[in-house]
């Protein structure tokens, strides 16, 4: 009895959403977006506060001039995730997010995790943009806001909270929430204008950097740092300056910088939420995703490279953190309006789409997406207030890390979805549970089907093999990432235990990947397919998880609290109110009624 209950419970967790046309949301628009519109949307979501604020902090305290290398490292998982989004955006012909894609491919529980943490990513992204905007504006008025608000909280506040409440950031979020509540709508033309402003400002930064740059700033020594500290009125503001040269913080600093620099690329996934509005989604979705990532990379790397060169005095790293040169102040003035509008709107609208999607799937409370003036008021007010409160009390660094953890988790689930869906038969693209036992006709030896499947096309049995192997791969990749992130010196120095463990994990990962590779792929033609399957999705999952492990322990604790709350909502409400649960609960009643109708009257009497 207990075994049957556990099996039924597990089957509920992996129930899949049937791929079928979905109802058009109220106020939805007919297909009208071309590739340029989608690229403008992607650029508006990616080129925001990360370029101007977060990347500068990475150059100042994590990577130094080697932030260029950090960006190259961060671009790798961005391209891999972009390839996965490009395929699944053309395979699933409906507007959606990582939540829907996970529901279709790997099941309900993973879908909830994807959607819930996407909401976390959007909430903290909105808060971090407002926080960064507030900090930049405060620097223009000689830190008057910080001086007034400093000390308003108790001196014994926890270390994970900001030193003072940022009421200015709270006001910015509430202002945006109020504008949307009054009926402000997304506009493709406005998105293009703000994206063009961002590109022009970055072009100005690159040009001024080439004119005023000094390559000597990439060759600073510790003596230069000591002289700067000696001549500084506030040596504490200089912080850790590293050991000099192009890589002052070492290889570890490059990796930590790459994890934070990934924040700049976050946002290209917003493009797939507009599949239903795209004129030719099979062509425009893949192209717009890859063009957005390439534009982001090509504009940010030269801009940040020239930023670390600029300045007539050889102190660029701490000038980023200390008083800004006049040209930097001008850039901040130019970018205030465009950052605030494009970044905040670029995060708010996709967040509302994800909430609407999760409510339709029954995973969160009904009523959040009820619309007035074309806007889901309850969802907007609830999560808009949450974004404002996090901007009020949390540190910018923790907000950025929370955004990255939630987003990277969603991107990993999309890569997992691509890996699973490519090996599924067409008829298995339904709500059937992947845990149902299916015999493999013509194969007496179960081990033989792992490495030498008989059918040249996917069967339900081969699809189940890939499904199980994919989840086992995720577990092994997570353990390997944890090992490399926490004890890298022991692994690479030849410590017997750690090195043997890492080698064993690599062998198991290679073996399971080979089993997946041997399974037949779905031959259905697609406008775009991820090359080198299953290697690239597996690599994407590994890099994403490894970058997640680079985040601070405080951010992981906050992430855990958020997900404990989410699991309480899922097991208390979502698992019992999903359409599949309602359908399953109606089946026994309809079956008994059918049997009653077909029972002979003589037997009844």
N, C-alpha and C positions, 0 to 999 in steps of 0.2 A: 504493500500500500504506500509506504513512504517512497519507495523507488519510483512508483508510478507518479506520485505527486511531484517529485523532483524533476522527472522527465517532462511533465506537462509545464512546469514552471520554466524550465530551460527553453522549451519550444516557444513559449510566449516571448522570451527575450530575443529570439532570432527570427520572429515572424517578419516577413518582408512585404513591402507595399507593392501592390500590383501596378505595373506600368500601364497607365491608361490616361487618356486626356483628362485634364483637371479643369475645374470650373474657373472661368475668368473672374478675377477679383473685381469687386465693385469699383467702378471708375477706371478699369483697365483700358489700355489703349491698343489700337490695332497695330500690326507690325509697321514700323516707320523708321527704325534706327538702322543706319548703315554702319560700315566698318569704322569710319571716322568718328561717328557719334559714340560708338563703344570704346574706341581708343581714348577719346576725351573723358569718358566716364572713368576709365581705368587710371589715366594720368591724374585726374582730379582726386582720386582716392589714394594714390600712392605718393605723389609728390606733395607732401604736406609738411607738418611740423618735424617729421623725421629728418628731412634734409637740412633744415635750418637750425634745429635745436639739438636733437638727439645725436646726430652725427658729429656735431661740434664737441659734445661732451665725450664722445668716444675718442676723438682726436686728442682731447686735452688730458684724459686720465686713463685710457685703455691701450690705444694703439699708436698714438702719435702720428707722424707722417705715414706710417704703415697702414693707416686707415684705408688706403687704396687697396692694399692686399686684403684687408678685412672685407671690403666691398666685393672683391673678386670671389672670396670664399662664400660670402652671403648670396652672391648671384647664382651659385650652383644649385642649392636647394630651391631657389626661386624658379629657375628654368625647369627643373624636374617637376615641381608642383604645377607649373604652368602647362607642361606637356600633359600631365594627368587631367587637369581641368579641361584642356582642349579636347581630349578624346571623350571624356564623359559628358561634356557639354554638347557634343554632336551625337553621342549615342542615346542620350535621354532627351527627347525632343520637348521638354517642358522647362519653364523657368523654375529654378530651384537653387539650392545651396548644398553644402556638404551634408546637411541634415537629410534632405530628400535623397541624395545619391547614396548615402549610407543605408537609408531605409529600404531602398530598392535592392541593394546588393548584399549587405551583410547583416541587416536585421534592425529591429526596433530599438534595442538597448543602445547599440552604437549610434543610431540616428539621434536618440535623445542626447547622448554625450556630445555629439557633434554640434547639434543645435544649441544646447545649453551653454557650451563653451564658446560658440560663435557669438552668442549674446554677450558673454563675459568680455570677449575680445572687442566688440563694438562699444560696450559701455566704458571700458577702460581706455579705449582709443579716443573716444569723445572727451573723457576726463583729462587725458594726457595732453591733447591738443589745447584744451582750454587752459590747463596748467602751464604749458609752454608759452602760450600767448600772453598769459598774465605775467610770467617771469620776464619775458622779453619787453613787454610794455613797462614793467617796473624798472628795468635797467635803463630805459629812456628817461625816466624821471628821477634818476639817482637813488633808486631803491626806497622811495618814500613809503610805498605800500608795505614793504617788509618791516620797515622801522616802526610804523604805526601798529601793525598787527603782532609784531614779535612780543611774546610774553603774555598774550591774551589767554593762552592755555597754561595749565599748571606746569611747573618745572619738572615734574615727575611723570610726564607723558611717556608712553611706550616708545621704544626706538623705531617701531615700524610706522609711526605716524609722522606727518610733517611737523616741523618746528613751530609753525603757526598756521591757523586756518586761513585758507585762501578764498576769502569771500568774493574777490574779483573774478576768479575762475568759476565759482558757483554762479555768480550773476550772469556770466557769459553763457553757461549751459542753460540756465533758466530762460534767458532771452531767446535762445534758439528754440527751446521747447515751446515757448509761448508763440513764437512766429509760426511754427508748424501746426500748433493747435488751432490757430486762427485760420488755417486753410492754405498755408504756403505749399506750393507743389514743386516737384522736381521739373526742371526745364533743361532740355538738351542744349539749347542755345546758351543759357547761363553757364552750364557745365563747360562748354567749349570756351567761353570767354575766360573763366577762371583758370582753366588748364593752360590757355595761351599766356595768361599773365605769369603763371608759374614758370613756364618754359622761357619766357622773355627775361624774367628776373635771374634765373639760373644762367642764361646766356650772358647777362651782364656781369655776374659773379666770375664766370670763366674768363671773360675778356679783361676785366680789371685785374684778375689774378695774374694773367699772362703779362700784363703791362707792369705791375708793381711787384711781381714775385721775385724771390731771391732764393736760388737753390742752396745757398749756404744754410738756410733754415732747416734743410734735411740732413745736415751734417754737424749738428750741435753736439758739444761734449758736456761731460759733467761739470767742467770748469765754467762753461757758459751758464749752467743752471745755478751754480753756487753764486756767481756774480749777480744773476737775476734775483736770487733770494736775498742777497746782501743789500741790493738796491731797492727792494720792495718794502713799502711801508707796512704791508700785511702779508708776512711770509706764510701764514696759515692758508691764505687763499690760493697759494701756488700748488699745494697738495703734493702728490707723488709725481715727480718729473721724469722718472726712469733713469736709464744709464747712458743716454745720448744716442746719436746716430739716427738712421732711418727707422730702426725698430727699437725704440727706447724701452719698451715693456716686454720684449721677448716674444717668442712664439705663442705663449699662453695669452699674452695681451692681444695678439692678432685674433685668436679664436674667440676670446671673450668679446672683442670688438665686433667680430663677424656675427655673433649671436644677437648683439644689439642692433647692428646695422641692418639686419633682416627686417627690422621694423619699417625701414624705408620702402621695402618692396611689398609690404602688406597692403592689400586693397585690390589687386588685380582680379581676385575672385568675385568682386562685385559685378563683373561683366556677365557672368553666367546667370545672374538674377534677372537679366533682360532678354533671355532667349525668346520668350513669347512676343517681345516687341521688336525683335531683329527681323529685318527683311529677308535675309538669307543666313540663318543661324549656322547651318552646316559649314559655311565658308567663313563667315565674318567672326564667329566666336573664336576659333583657333587663331586666326590672323590677328585679331585685336588683342588677345591675351599676350601673344609673343611680342607684338609691336610695343605694347605697354611696358613689358619687362625690359626690352632692349632700350627703349627711350629712357626709362628710369635709370638704367645702368650707364648709358652713354652721357647723360646729363649730370649725374651725381658724381661719378668718378673724377672727371676734370674739375668740377666745381670744388670738391673737397681737396683735391690735389693742389689746386692753386690757393685754397684757403690756408693750408699749412705752410705755403711758401711766403705768403704775403706779409709785408711789413718791412720797413727800413731797418728796424732793430732786430737782432737775432733772437727774439723771444716769442715766436708765433704760438706755441702751445699754450703758454699761460696768458697771452693776450686774448685767446679765445675765451678764457674764463674770467680775466680781469676786465679793466675798462676797455671798451671796444674802440678800435680806430674809427675815424669819422666815416669812412666808406662802409664799414660794417653797420653803423647806425642807420645810414641811408638805406641799406638793403633791408633792415628790419622794418623801417617805415614803409618801404615799398611792398613788403610781403605781408604785413599785418592783415590787411583786409582779405587778400586772396587766400592765405592760409586758413583764416577763421572760417570763411564761407565754404571753400571747396572741401577742406578736410572734415569739418564738422557735418556738413550736409552729406558728404560722401560716406560718412559712417552712420548717420542717423537713418537715412532711407533704407539701406540694406538691413539694418537691425530690425526695422519694422517689418520688412519682408520675411525675415527669418521667424519672427514671432507669429506672423500671420500663417506661415507655413506649418509651424509646430502646433498651432491651435487647430488647423484643419486636420492634422494627423492625430489629434486628441491627446497630445503629449503634455500640454500645459493647459491651464485653466481656461474654460470657455468664457468668452466675453471680452477678452483683452483686445481683440481685433475688431470690435464693433466700431463702425465708422460714423463720424460726424464731420461735415465739411470735407469729406474725402479722406480723412485722417483717422487712424485707429487711436482714439483719444486715450483710452485706459492704458494701452501699451505705451503710448508716448509719455504720459504723465508718470507712470510707474518707473519705467527704466530711464526716463529723462531725469527724474529726481534722484535715482540711484547713481547716475553718472555725475550729477552735481555734488552729491554727498561725498563720493570718492575723490572728486577733484578738490573738495574742501579740506579733507583730512589726510589723504595719502600723498606719499612722495612721488615725484615724477618718475624716478627710476623704477619704483615698484609698479607703477601703472604701466610703464612700457614693458616690463617683464611679464606682467599679467596678460597684456595684450598678445605678446609673443607666444606664451604658453598656450592660451586658448586657441589662437590662430594656427599654430603649428600642429596642435592636436587635430584640428579640423582638416588641415591639409594632409596629414598622415592618413586619416580615414578616407579621404578621397583617393589617395594612391592605393590604399587597400581595396577600395571599391573597383578601381580599374583592374587591379590584379585578379579579383574574383570574377567580375563580369566577363572578362575576355574568355574565360574557360567554361562559361555556362551555356547550356543549350538554349535555343530560343524559347522552347516551351517552359523552361525553368525560370523565365523572367516573370514570375508571378509571385503570389503571396505564400506559396508552399514553403514549409519549414525545411531548411537544409539539413536538419537532424533526422528526418525520416529515413528509415532504413530502406534501401533499394538494392535488390540483387543485381549483380553485374552479369548479364547473360553471356554465357560462353566462357566464363573465367572461373575455374575451380579453385585456383590459388589466389587468395586475396593479395599477397605480396606481388604477384606478377602484374596486377593492374596498376601498381604504383609506378613501375618503371617501363612497362611494356603494354600499354592499353591496346585493346583489340580494335575498337572503333576509331576511324580517322576523324570523326566529328565528335563534339562533346556529348556525353551522356549525363544523366543525373548522377550516376555513380562517380564519374570523373570530376564532375562539378563539386561533389561533396568532398572528394579528396583534396581538391584545390582549396576549398573553403576551410577545412581543418588545418591543412599545411600553412595557409596564410596566417591564421591566428597563432599557430605555434611559432611562425617566423617573427611575428610582432613581439611575442614574449621574449624570444632569444635576442632579438635586436635591442630590446629595452634593457635587458641585463648587460649586454655588451656595451651599450652606450653609457650605462651607469658605471661600469668598470673603468672605461676609458676616461670618463669625466672626473671621477673621484680619485682614482689612483693611477694617473697616466705614467708617472715616473716609475712606479713599481712594475707596471706592465712592460714598459720599453727598456727598463734597466736589466731585465733578465731575472727578476724575482721568480723562483720556481712555481710557487702557488699561483700568483697572478698571471704570469705569462702562460702557464699551462691552461689555466681557465679560459683565457682569451683565445688561445689556439683551439681548444675544444669547442668553444662557442662558434668560432669561424668555420670549423669543419661541419658542425651540425647545421649551421645556416647554409653552407654550400650544398650539403646533401639534400636538405629540404627544398632549396631552390631548384636543384636538378630534378627532383620529383615533380615539381610544378611544371618545369620546362618540358618534361616528357608527356604531359597531358595534352590532348588535342585542343586547339583553340577554335573559337567560334568563327566560321568563315564568312559571316555576314559582312558585306562591304560597308566601310565607313569613310567619310570624307577625310578623317584624320585618325591615325592610330599611333599610339606611343611605340616608338621603335625599341628593339632589344628587350622585349618582354621575356621573362619576368625581372630582368636585371634592373632596369631603370626604376620601376615602382618600388622594388626592395631597397635600392639605394636611396630613393627619395624618403622612404620611411626612416631609414637609419640616420640620414643626415638631419631630418627634422627632429627626431627624438634626441639625438646628440646635442643639437642646439638648445632644446628644451632643458637638458641637464645643466647647461651653462648658467641658468637663471639662479637668482639668489634664493636662499632657504626661506626668507621672509615671504617672497612671492609664492613659493610652493605651499607654504602654510596657508596663505590667503586663498590660493587656488583650491586647496583641500577643503577649506570651509565652504567655499562657493559650491563645490561638487557634493558635499554632504547635504547641503540645502537642496540641490538639484535632485539627488537620489531620493530624498524624502518626498519631493513632489512627484517623481516618477513612480515610485512604488506605492505611494499613497493615492495618486490620482491617475497618472498617465497610463499605466499598464492596465487599468480597469476601464478606461474611457476611450481607448483607441478603437477605430472602426473595426479592426480585426477581432477585438474582444467582444464587441457587440454582435458581430456576425457569428462568432463561435457560440455565444450564449443563446442565439436564436435557433441554431441547428438542432439541438436535442428536442426542443419543443416541436419544430416542424417535422422532425423524423417520427416522433411518437404520434403526431396527428395523422401523418400519412399511413402509418401502420394501423391505426385505429380505423381509418376509412376503408382499408383494404381487408379488414378482418371479417370473415363470413359471419352473418347474424346468428347462425346456428351455434357457432363456437362461442359467441358472446353470451348467448342464453345458457 
